[in-house]
Amino acid sequence: MTIRTIATTPYDDQKPGTSGLRKRVTHFQQPNYVENFIQSLFDSLPGHEGQTLVIGGDGRYFNDTVIQIAIRMAAANGFGKVMVGQGGILSTPGASHIIRHYAAFGGIVLSASHNPGGPEGDFGIKYNASNGGPAPEKITNAVYERSRQITEYKVVDTPDVDLSALGVHEVAGMAVEVIDPVADYAALMETLFDFDAIADMFASGFRMRFDAMHAVTGPYAKAIIEGRLGAPEGTVINAVPLPDFGDGHPDPNLVYAKDLYDLLMGPDAPDFGAASDGDGDRNLIIGRNRFVTPSDSLALLAANAHLAPGYAKGIAGIARSMPTSAAADRVAEKLGIEMHETPTGWKFFGNLLDAGRVTICGEESAGTGSDHVREKDGLWAVLLWLNILAARKQGVDEIVREHWATYGRNYYSRHDYEEIDTAVANRLMDDLRAKLPELRETGIDGREIILADDFSYLDPVDGSTASKQGVRIGFSDGTRIVFRLSGTGTVGATLRVYIERYEPAGGAHDRDTQEALSDLIALADRIAQIKARTERDGPTVVT
């Protein structure tokens, strides 16, 4: 097979965001758009010749096409081996584990995470480094710079590789191994959790509903929850990954998983409900009559991790993204372990995990994980919850209430304003930054402001910095408002507003969250003039 060098011209919009390059499918379908980005990636990875590359994705529309392109280009660029999930399927945490388990050079993950799929939906390409985690900024910046200069790409002419069956193929001297996407991941989970205790819980009548949202965790959840743990068939629903996610939105929140929420709040609710997103790295946790916020879930998992065999010796530390509530901070303080606040984006946890500084990490956007991989892991969070339920022999609501009685409750909510005009969003944030000195000096509505800044992060491991990570306004009573533009959308801008109020142990923990935060919600709009600037009556999504 002959290596062909194809002339191309650069695109100016291939700068990866916090989770890789994400655009509409139709955008990726432009001539050479995919090829330019992959070649720019390979050109930015010295020493890849002869190495192993992992490739997989969440099964969304266009995955199959891009996987074949990536295989041909990997062969042309000198990789020695490609490992690809059967059917092109690999969850994001599953891919991270495969990279680490087989000491691969890195991996290409094809997903737009929780964004919609289908021909008119979203697509994404992300590179994970040899530690299994998202590429650091020094790599993504190099890829972007290369993408602005690229004049050619390399590819081999070869038929598509059959990804339907396990086995090894040869492409221009490069081995292509089609692997079981679930087996290695399931084996890892069995080393972390007490599968026997969880299986006994199911055998005793424990009922659960897991909504895979027609996304990548379907095969994983079927194999582990119904297969290895013995949950009744039908416990996992929407288990077949579909290119358009069954015409749904694979984001496990109370808007797009409302049916699950309604079931758990209903008269015949199962004991436990959970869901995961498009690529398997996010999670939703609901008990009978109790929704657990992602921030609370992080704190609860950290406080109870010792109940699982893989964490029986305790955890080294906790890390959370800056917008995530401070609930986990109180756990770290009580345990006497390190607590780190990082920018949003799982890549910022990588150095802390690699250095052994932290064991459990989380983000308010329904992402939680540990040092078992270098990605957030939706199914891992669900299994840890199941292990905790089996060990404590209590329901979710009772466990949550006992946690609040010990640590207090952080009333917390995120309001998303999606697909707003990018220029409007940028002006809003610029004006907020300009207001900060005045807010620090004068306060607002008689409230003393003790913190008003644009969050910057100094990595304690490698000394790198990240600036302009979100505007924080903190009040003397412990309440907090954060404003931030998200990097995960594909159209316009998404403004995220985070509102938090702490209620100490022994306080009122049963108020409705939005009611408890109503004065801060109104104040956030006044400070940033959100409704007036965006011409929106309210947020698109409230979580």
C-alpha positions as CSV (number, residue, x, y, z in Angstrom):
1,M,0.0,0.0,0.0
2,T,1.3,3.4,-1.0
3,I,1.5,6.3,1.3
4,R,-0.1,9.3,-0.4
5,T,0.7,12.9,0.4
6,I,-2.3,15.1,-0.2
7,A,-2.1,18.9,-0.6
8,T,-4.5,20.8,1.7
9,T,-5.2,24.3,3.0
10,P,-5.5,25.2,6.6
11,Y,-8.7,26.1,8.5
12,D,-8.5,28.9,11.1
13,D,-11.0,27.4,13.7
14,Q,-9.3,24.2,14.9
15,K,-8.3,25.3,18.3
16,P,-9.3,22.6,20.8
17,G,-11.4,23.6,23.8
18,T,-11.5,22.1,27.3
19,S,-12.6,18.8,25.8
20,G,-11.0,18.7,22.3
21,L,-12.3,20.1,19.0
22,R,-16.1,20.2,18.9
23,K,-18.2,21.4,16.0
24,R,-21.4,20.4,14.1
25,V,-21.1,17.2,12.1
26,T,-21.6,19.3,8.9
27,H,-18.6,21.4,9.9
28,F,-16.4,18.3,10.2
29,Q,-17.6,17.1,6.9
30,Q,-15.9,20.0,5.0
31,P,-13.2,18.9,2.6
32,N,-10.1,17.8,4.5
33,Y,-11.3,19.2,7.9
34,V,-10.9,15.9,9.7
35,E,-7.6,15.1,7.9
36,N,-6.1,18.5,8.7
37,F,-6.8,18.2,12.4
38,I,-5.5,14.6,12.7
39,Q,-2.4,15.4,10.7
40,S,-1.8,18.5,12.8
41,L,-2.1,16.3,15.9
42,F,0.3,13.7,14.6
43,D,2.8,16.4,13.6
44,S,2.7,17.7,17.1
45,L,3.5,14.3,18.7
46,P,7.2,13.7,18.4
47,G,8.3,10.1,19.0
48,H,5.1,8.4,17.9
49,E,6.7,6.3,15.2
50,G,6.2,2.6,15.9
51,Q,4.0,3.3,18.9
52,T,0.5,2.1,19.8
53,L,-2.5,4.4,19.3
54,V,-5.9,3.7,20.8
55,I,-9.0,4.8,18.8
56,G,-12.6,4.7,19.8
57,G,-15.8,6.8,20.3
58,D,-19.3,7.0,21.6
59,G,-21.0,5.6,18.5
60,R,-22.4,8.9,17.4
61,Y,-23.0,9.8,13.8
62,F,-19.8,10.1,11.7
63,N,-17.7,8.1,14.2
64,D,-17.4,5.2,11.8
65,T,-16.1,7.4,9.0
66,V,-13.6,9.2,11.1
67,I,-12.2,6.0,12.7
68,Q,-11.4,4.7,9.3
69,I,-9.7,8.0,8.3
70,A,-7.7,7.9,11.6
71,I,-6.6,4.3,10.9
72,R,-5.4,5.1,7.4
73,M,-3.6,8.2,8.6
74,A,-2.0,6.5,11.6
75,A,-0.5,3.9,9.2
76,A,0.8,6.6,6.9
77,N,2.4,8.5,9.8
78,G,4.3,5.5,11.1
79,F,2.4,4.2,14.1
80,G,3.1,0.6,14.8
81,K,-0.3,-0.5,16.1
82,V,-3.8,0.8,16.5
83,M,-6.2,-0.6,19.1
84,V,-9.8,0.1,18.4
85,G,-13.0,-0.9,20.2
86,Q,-15.3,-3.4,18.5
87,G,-17.8,-1.5,16.4
88,G,-15.7,1.6,17.0
89,I,-17.1,1.8,20.6
90,L,-15.0,2.9,23.5
91,S,-16.3,5.0,26.4
92,T,-14.0,7.9,27.3
93,P,-13.0,6.4,30.7
94,G,-12.7,3.0,28.9
95,A,-10.3,4.5,26.4
96,S,-8.3,6.1,29.3
97,H,-8.0,2.7,30.9
98,I,-6.9,0.9,27.7
99,I,-4.2,3.6,27.1
100,R,-2.9,3.0,30.6
101,H,-3.3,-0.8,30.8
102,Y,-1.5,-1.4,27.5
103,A,1.0,1.4,27.9
104,A,-0.1,3.0,24.6
105,F,1.4,6.2,23.3
106,G,-2.0,7.9,23.4
107,G,-5.5,7.8,22.0
108,I,-8.0,9.5,19.8
109,V,-11.4,9.7,21.4
110,L,-14.3,10.6,19.1
111,S,-17.1,12.2,20.9
112,A,-18.9,15.4,21.7
113,S,-19.7,14.0,25.1
114,H,-23.2,15.1,26.3
115,N,-24.1,17.0,23.1
116,P,-26.8,15.7,20.7
117,G,-25.8,13.4,17.8
118,G,-27.1,12.6,14.3
119,P,-26.4,14.2,10.9
120,E,-27.4,17.6,12.2
121,G,-25.8,17.1,15.6
122,D,-22.4,17.5,17.1
123,F,-19.1,15.7,16.7
124,G,-15.7,16.0,18.5
125,I,-12.1,14.8,18.4
126,K,-10.0,14.7,21.5
127,Y,-6.5,13.4,22.1
128,N,-5.5,11.7,25.3
129,A,-1.9,11.4,26.3
130,S,0.1,8.4,27.5
131,N,-1.2,8.9,31.1
132,G,-4.7,8.3,29.8
133,G,-5.8,11.9,30.4
134,P,-6.8,14.7,28.1
135,A,-3.9,16.4,26.4
136,P,-2.4,19.2,28.3
137,E,-2.4,22.7,26.9
138,K,1.1,22.5,25.6
139,I,-0.1,19.8,23.2
140,T,-3.4,21.3,22.2
141,N,-1.7,24.7,21.6
142,A,0.9,23.0,19.4
143,V,-1.9,21.3,17.5
144,Y,-3.7,24.5,16.9
145,E,-0.6,26.3,15.7
146,R,0.2,23.5,13.3
147,S,-3.4,23.5,12.0
148,R,-3.0,27.1,10.9
149,Q,0.1,26.2,8.8
150,I,-0.6,22.8,7.5
151,T,-0.2,22.3,3.7
152,E,-0.4,18.5,3.4
153,Y,-1.5,15.3,5.1
154,K,-0.5,11.6,4.7
155,V,-2.8,8.7,4.2
156,V,-2.7,5.2,2.8
157,D,-5.2,3.8,0.3
158,T,-6.8,0.7,1.9
159,P,-10.3,-0.7,2.2
160,D,-12.1,-0.1,5.5
161,V,-11.1,-2.3,8.3
162,D,-13.9,-4.6,9.5
163,L,-14.5,-3.5,13.1
164,S,-17.5,-5.8,13.7
165,A,-15.5,-8.8,15.0
166,L,-12.6,-9.1,17.4
167,G,-9.2,-9.8,15.7
168,V,-6.1,-8.4,14.2
169,H,-5.8,-6.8,10.8
170,E,-2.8,-5.4,8.9
171,V,-2.8,-2.0,7.2
172,A,0.4,-0.9,5.4
173,G,2.5,-2.8,7.9
174,M,0.6,-1.4,10.9
175,A,-1.4,-3.9,13.1
176,V,-5.0,-3.0,13.8
177,E,-6.4,-4.9,16.8
178,V,-10.2,-4.8,17.3
179,I,-10.7,-5.3,21.0
180,D,-13.6,-6.0,23.3
181,P,-14.5,-2.5,24.6
182,V,-15.9,-3.7,27.9
183,A,-13.7,-6.6,29.2
184,D,-10.7,-4.7,30.5
185,Y,-12.8,-2.0,32.0
186,A,-15.1,-4.4,33.8
187,A,-12.1,-6.3,35.1
188,L,-10.8,-3.0,36.6
189,M,-14.1,-2.2,38.2
190,E,-14.1,-5.7,39.9
191,T,-10.7,-4.8,41.6
192,L,-12.2,-1.6,43.0
193,F,-15.6,-2.6,44.3
194,D,-17.2,-5.4,46.3
195,F,-19.1,-7.1,43.5
196,D,-20.3,-9.9,45.9
197,A,-21.9,-7.5,48.3
198,I,-23.6,-5.6,45.5
199,A,-24.8,-8.8,43.9
200,D,-26.2,-9.9,47.3
201,M,-28.0,-6.6,47.5
202,F,-29.7,-7.1,44.2
203,A,-30.5,-10.7,45.1
204,S,-32.3,-9.5,48.2
205,G,-34.7,-7.4,46.1
206,F,-32.9,-4.1,45.6
207,R,-34.3,-2.4,42.6
208,M,-32.5,0.0,40.2
209,R,-33.0,1.7,36.9
210,F,-30.0,2.8,34.8
211,D,-30.7,4.9,31.7
212,A,-27.8,4.6,29.2
213,M,-29.6,7.2,27.0
214,H,-28.8,5.1,23.8
215,A,-25.2,6.1,24.4
216,V,-21.9,4.4,24.9
217,T,-22.4,3.1,28.5
218,G,-25.2,0.8,27.4
219,P,-22.9,-2.2,26.7
220,Y,-20.8,-1.5,29.8
221,A,-23.8,-1.3,32.1
222,K,-25.5,-4.4,30.6
223,A,-22.3,-6.4,31.1
224,I,-21.5,-5.2,34.6
225,I,-24.8,-4.4,36.3
226,E,-27.0,-7.1,34.7
227,G,-24.2,-9.5,33.8
228,R,-21.7,-9.6,36.7
229,L,-23.9,-8.1,39.4
230,G,-27.0,-10.0,38.6
231,A,-29.5,-7.2,38.4
232,P,-32.7,-8.3,36.6
233,E,-32.8,-7.9,32.9
234,G,-34.4,-4.6,32.0
235,T,-32.6,-2.8,34.8
236,V,-30.5,-1.1,32.1
237,I,-32.7,0.8,29.6
238,N,-31.9,2.5,26.3
239,A,-28.8,0.3,26.2
240,V,-28.1,0.2,22.5
241,P,-25.8,3.0,21.3
242,L,-27.4,4.8,18.4
243,P,-25.8,7.4,16.0
244,D,-28.5,9.9,17.0
245,F,-28.9,8.7,20.6
246,G,-32.5,7.7,19.8
247,D,-33.2,11.2,18.8
248,G,-32.5,12.2,22.4
249,H,-30.1,14.5,24.2
250,P,-27.5,12.3,26.1
251,D,-27.0,14.7,29.0
252,P,-27.8,13.1,32.3
253,N,-29.5,16.1,34.0
254,L,-33.0,16.8,35.3
255,V,-34.1,18.2,31.9
256,Y,-33.0,15.4,29.6
257,A,-33.4,12.6,32.1
258,K,-36.8,13.8,33.4
259,D,-38.5,10.4,32.9
260,L,-35.9,8.8,35.2
261,Y,-36.4,11.6,37.8
262,D,-40.2,11.2,37.6
263,L,-39.9,7.5,38.1
264,L,-37.7,7.9,41.3
265,M,-40.1,10.5,42.7
266,G,-43.2,8.3,42.0
267,P,-45.3,5.9,44.1
268,D,-43.5,2.7,42.8
269,A,-40.0,4.1,42.7
270,P,-37.1,1.7,42.6
271,D,-34.4,2.1,45.3
272,F,-31.8,3.8,43.0
273,G,-31.7,5.5,39.7
274,A,-28.7,6.5,37.6
275,A,-27.8,7.6,34.1
276,S,-24.7,8.4,32.0
277,D,-24.0,10.6,29.0
278,G,-22.9,10.3,25.4
279,D,-19.3,9.1,26.0
280,G,-19.8,7.7,29.5
281,D,-17.9,10.2,31.6
282,R,-20.8,11.9,33.4
283,N,-23.4,10.6,35.8
284,L,-26.8,11.3,37.3
285,I,-27.6,9.9,40.8
286,I,-31.1,9.8,42.1
287,G,-32.4,7.8,45.1
288,R,-36.1,7.2,45.9
289,N,-37.4,10.7,46.5
290,R,-33.9,12.2,46.6
291,F,-32.0,13.8,43.8
292,V,-28.3,14.1,44.6
293,T,-26.5,17.1,43.1
294,P,-23.2,16.4,41.4
295,S,-21.4,18.6,44.0
296,D,-23.0,16.6,46.9
297,S,-22.3,13.4,45.2
298,L,-18.6,14.2,45.0
299,A,-18.5,15.0,48.7
300,L,-20.5,11.9,49.6
301,L,-18.3,9.6,47.5
302,A,-15.2,11.0,49.0
303,A,-16.5,10.7,52.6
304,N,-17.6,7.0,52.0
305,A,-14.9,5.8,49.5
306,H,-13.2,3.7,52.3
307,L,-16.2,1.3,52.2
308,A,-15.1,0.1,48.7
309,P,-12.1,-2.4,48.7
310,G,-10.1,-0.3,46.2
311,Y,-10.1,2.7,48.6
312,A,-10.1,0.9,51.9
313,K,-6.8,2.5,52.9
314,G,-8.3,6.0,52.5
315,I,-7.8,8.7,49.9
316,A,-4.9,11.0,49.5
317,G,-6.8,14.1,48.6
318,I,-9.7,15.6,46.7
319,A,-9.8,18.0,43.8
320,R,-12.8,19.9,42.4
321,S,-13.3,22.4,39.7
322,M,-13.6,26.0,40.9
323,P,-17.4,26.3,40.0
324,T,-18.2,23.1,42.0
325,S,-19.6,23.7,45.4
326,A,-17.4,23.6,48.5
327,A,-19.2,20.6,50.0
328,A,-16.2,18.4,49.3
329,D,-13.9,20.9,51.0
330,R,-15.6,20.1,54.3
331,V,-15.0,16.4,53.8
332,A,-11.3,17.0,53.1
333,E,-11.0,19.2,56.2
334,K,-12.5,16.5,58.4
335,L,-10.4,13.8,56.9
336,G,-7.2,15.9,57.2
337,I,-6.3,15.4,53.5
338,E,-5.3,17.8,50.6
339,M,-8.0,19.8,48.9
340,H,-7.4,21.4,45.5
341,E,-9.5,23.9,43.5
342,T,-8.8,23.8,39.7
343,P,-10.2,25.3,36.6
344,T,-12.9,23.5,34.8
345,G,-11.6,20.7,32.6
346,W,-10.5,17.2,33.6
347,K,-7.0,17.8,32.2
348,F,-6.3,20.1,35.2
349,F,-6.7,17.0,37.5
350,G,-4.1,15.0,35.7
351,N,-0.9,16.3,37.3
352,L,-2.5,16.0,40.8
353,L,-3.5,12.4,40.1
354,D,-0.2,11.4,38.6
355,A,1.7,12.9,41.5
356,G,-0.5,11.0,44.0
357,R,-1.7,14.3,45.6
358,V,-5.4,13.4,45.1
359,T,-7.5,10.2,44.7
360,I,-11.0,11.5,43.9
361,C,-11.9,14.4,41.7
362,G,-15.2,16.0,40.6
363,E,-16.9,18.7,38.6
364,E,-20.3,20.2,39.2
365,S,-21.2,19.2,35.6
366,A,-22.0,15.6,36.7
367,G,-18.4,14.4,36.3
368,T,-16.7,12.3,39.1
369,G,-13.7,10.0,39.0
370,S,-10.7,8.7,40.8
371,D,-7.1,7.7,40.1
372,H,-8.1,4.5,38.5
373,V,-8.1,6.4,35.1
374,R,-7.4,9.9,34.1
375,E,-11.0,10.8,33.0
376,K,-14.2,11.3,34.8
377,D,-16.1,8.1,34.8
378,G,-19.9,7.9,35.0
379,L,-20.3,4.2,35.5
380,W,-17.5,4.2,38.2
381,A,-19.5,6.7,40.2
382,V,-22.7,4.6,39.9
383,L,-20.8,1.5,41.1
384,L,-19.2,3.3,44.0
385,W,-22.7,4.5,45.0
386,L,-23.9,0.9,44.8
387,N,-21.0,-0.3,47.0
388,I,-21.8,2.4,49.6
389,L,-25.5,1.4,49.6
390,A,-24.6,-2.3,50.0
391,A,-22.1,-1.5,52.8
392,R,-24.2,0.9,54.8
393,K,-27.5,-0.9,54.2
394,Q,-29.3,2.5,54.0
395,G,-31.2,4.3,51.3
396,V,-29.8,7.3,49.4
397,D,-32.1,9.8,51.1
398,E,-31.0,8.6,54.6
399,I,-27.3,8.7,53.6
400,V,-27.6,12.2,52.2
401,R,-29.4,13.5,55.3
402,E,-26.8,12.0,57.6
403,H,-24.1,13.7,55.6
404,W,-25.8,17.1,55.8
405,A,-26.3,16.6,59.6
406,T,-22.5,16.1,59.9
407,Y,-21.1,18.6,57.3
408,G,-23.9,21.0,56.6
409,R,-25.6,21.5,53.3
410,N,-24.4,23.6,50.3
411,Y,-27.5,24.7,48.5
412,Y,-26.2,24.9,45.0
413,S,-27.5,25.4,41.4
414,R,-26.2,26.0,37.9
415,H,-28.2,28.1,35.4
416,D,-27.2,27.7,31.8
417,Y,-27.9,30.2,29.0
418,E,-27.2,28.2,25.9
419,E,-26.4,29.4,22.3
420,I,-26.3,33.1,23.1
421,D,-24.5,35.4,20.8
422,T,-20.8,35.0,21.3
423,A,-20.1,38.7,21.1
424,V,-22.8,39.5,23.7
425,A,-21.4,36.8,26.0
426,N,-17.8,38.1,25.7
427,R,-18.9,41.7,26.4
428,L,-20.9,40.5,29.4
429,M,-17.8,38.8,30.9
430,D,-15.6,41.8,30.1
431,D,-17.9,44.2,31.8
432,L,-18.1,41.9,34.8
433,R,-14.3,41.8,35.1
434,A,-14.2,45.6,34.9
435,K,-16.8,45.8,37.7
436,L,-14.8,43.7,40.2
437,P,-12.7,46.5,41.9
438,E,-15.9,48.5,42.6
439,L,-17.7,45.4,43.9
440,R,-14.8,44.6,46.3
441,E,-14.9,48.2,47.6
442,T,-18.6,48.9,48.0
443,G,-20.3,45.5,48.2
444,I,-23.9,45.3,46.9
445,D,-27.3,45.6,48.7
446,G,-25.5,45.9,52.0
447,R,-23.7,42.6,51.5
448,E,-20.0,42.6,52.2
449,I,-18.0,41.1,49.3
450,I,-14.8,39.4,50.5
451,L,-13.8,37.9,47.1
452,A,-14.2,39.3,43.6
453,D,-11.8,38.1,41.0
454,D,-11.2,36.3,37.7
455,F,-10.0,32.9,38.8
456,S,-6.4,32.0,38.0
457,Y,-4.7,28.7,38.8
458,L,-1.1,27.8,39.6
459,D,-0.5,24.1,39.1
460,P,1.3,22.9,42.3
461,V,3.0,20.1,40.4
462,D,4.4,21.6,37.2
463,G,4.1,25.4,37.9
464,S,1.9,26.1,34.9
465,T,-0.8,28.7,35.1
466,A,-4.2,29.2,33.7
467,S,-6.0,32.6,33.8
468,K,-9.5,34.0,33.1
469,Q,-11.2,30.8,34.4
470,G,-14.3,32.4,35.7
471,V,-15.5,35.4,37.7
472,R,-16.0,34.7,41.4
473,I,-18.0,36.8,43.8
474,G,-17.9,35.7,47.4
475,F,-19.8,37.2,50.3
476,S,-18.9,37.3,53.9
477,D,-21.7,34.9,54.9
478,G,-20.2,32.2,52.7
479,T,-22.5,32.6,49.7
480,R,-21.0,32.7,46.3
481,I,-21.9,33.5,42.7
482,V,-19.7,32.4,39.7
483,F,-20.0,33.4,36.1
484,R,-18.2,31.5,33.4
485,L,-18.4,30.8,29.6
486,S,-18.4,27.1,28.8
487,G,-16.0,25.6,26.3
488,T,-18.2,22.5,25.4
489,G,-20.8,24.0,23.1
490,T,-20.6,24.1,19.3
491,V,-23.0,27.0,18.5
492,G,-22.7,30.5,20.0
493,A,-21.7,30.7,23.6
494,T,-23.0,29.1,26.8
495,L,-23.0,31.3,29.9
496,R,-23.0,29.3,33.1
497,V,-24.0,31.0,36.4
498,Y,-23.3,29.1,39.6
499,I,-25.1,30.0,42.8
500,E,-24.2,28.6,46.2
501,R,-25.3,29.1,49.9
502,Y,-24.0,27.2,52.8
503,E,-26.4,26.0,55.6
504,P,-24.4,24.7,58.6
505,A,-25.0,21.4,60.3
506,G,-28.1,21.7,62.4
507,G,-29.6,24.2,60.0
508,A,-32.5,24.1,57.7
509,H,-31.7,21.4,55.1
510,D,-35.1,20.7,53.6
511,R,-35.8,23.8,51.6
512,D,-36.3,23.8,47.9
513,T,-33.0,24.6,46.3
514,Q,-34.3,27.3,43.9
515,E,-36.3,28.9,46.7
516,A,-33.3,28.8,49.1
517,L,-31.2,30.6,46.4
518,S,-33.8,32.9,45.0
519,D,-32.3,36.1,46.4
520,L,-28.9,35.2,45.0
521,I,-30.4,34.2,41.6
522,A,-31.9,37.7,41.4
523,L,-28.7,39.3,42.5
524,A,-26.7,37.4,39.9
525,D,-28.9,38.8,37.2
526,R,-28.6,42.3,38.6
527,I,-24.8,42.2,38.7
528,A,-24.4,40.9,35.2
529,Q,-27.6,42.2,33.6
530,I,-28.1,38.7,32.1
531,K,-31.7,39.0,31.0
532,A,-31.3,42.5,29.5
533,R,-28.1,41.5,27.6
534,T,-29.1,38.1,26.3
535,E,-32.8,39.0,25.8
536,R,-33.7,35.8,27.6
537,D,-36.5,35.4,30.1
538,G,-34.5,32.8,32.0
539,P,-31.9,30.1,31.7
540,T,-32.2,27.3,29.1
541,V,-31.3,24.6,31.7
542,V,-31.3,24.6,35.5
543,T,-29.4,21.9,37.3
